[in-house]
Amino acid sequence: MDAPHRTAALAQPTLGLFRLTWPIFLEMMLFMLMVTSDTLMLSGVSDEAVSAVGVVNQYIALCILIMNVVSHGASIVVAQYLGASRNAEAARISALAITMNLMLGLVVSAALLSLSGFILTHMNLQGPVLAHARAYIRIAGGFIFLQALINVVAALIRTYGFTRQSMYVSLGMNVLHVVCNYALIFGHFGLPAWGVTGAAVSTGVSRATALVVFVWMLYRVMDVRMVARDYMTFSREYCGKLLKVGVPAGIEQFTYQSCQTVFLYYVTFLGPTAIASRQYAMAISQYIFLFSLAIGTGTAILVGRMVGAHQPNEAYRRALESLKWAVAITVLVDLLVILLRQPIVGLFTTNADILQLTSRVLLLSLLLESGRSFNLVLVNALRASGDAQFCVYMALISMVCMSLPLGYLLVFRLQWGLPGIWLAIAADEWMRGLVFWYRWKSRAWERKSLVEPREEAVAVALGG
């Protein structure tokens, strides 16, 4: 085994939940605002431009889910190796994960470019919408491999405990993206007005710039750095561990997105008012569950380190403590949204029917989001412990076998409309959340660790 490539790195932070979570929360919110800013700016071009980019982004979002397979695996495997104080191997696994995601990203980019005509024509796009979509997918799809690299590098930086630094880079990327959008979509600063093409170029420029900074930052935070040969050394053991965790996580998220697509298909039978209400309710709900998502991500980093250090009791308590915080914060935020639901929905629409239906659906968010908070925290904890396959089995049983048929029953048989969709999703979140809670309490996950610690006793800084 090669000697560790030790370097002068940034001082390793003490890993506490709040210290990890608040930058993750802000980073996720920035990405949500980035999507919102794209929609607002393109609406100044035309409704057709917004529609075209929206269709293309549905496919790009699916591709990003595929490319997250390696990123999910890397964040968990590296966290366990760091917890076991096997930092040199953590560096080698990090380099391997970057190479794997680059290869995967290039394949996805090539697929989007070669199949773009087939994809767009089969979405029944015509006229200006089709022209805008073709222009956007050629650039945004062709350079999507940049996002694949950003995903894995950013995940590794957070795994090393430097969530604040990752958030700063993401903030800079978002600011650059908005400025480039302003310049290239509308033709400011002496540049041509490229419209949708400008939005695609802006996305590529901001991602490429952010990638350079992310890579520099990763080398700064690693106490054992990667070297050139690490990127080209394919270890069957390391690849197997990355895929053992990453593939189930990817399947689970793909299943969730596919079920949401089926629910959207259900809603199309309810008419344009229900479709618009669903969009507005989901846009508001994402800011409610953002707290639980950030806490779940931070908890995964801590649990992964603790499991790698063979500290199962600390990992057990950490996840349950995180769950209490996630549920409490989610309920408080949700109650605030419910109290202010009509003014909030009024920011999106003045249509009385849409306002009324969206407000009614948001009343059910208290049931949905409280269950989702259980799910988001505990599924991340189980993945971080190495118990990812169990999460996939539960996703298939709960989402596909229970939630989809229940939604069909509530919408089409009992005629409950859009609220029936929300209740079906809530049933899935609560079922998985409670099962994951029992799984965590059973401590069966303790047998799923991916790494053995070094023999030498090494202190690991793991705060509350």
Helices and strands as residue ranges (DSSP letters): H 17-42, H 47-83, H 87-121, H 127-136, I 137-141, H 145-159, H 163-186, H 196-221, H 228-232, H 236-268, H 272-308, H 312-339, H 341-346, H 352-363, H 365-385, H 388-395, I 396-403, H 404-408, I 409-413, H 418-442, G 444-448
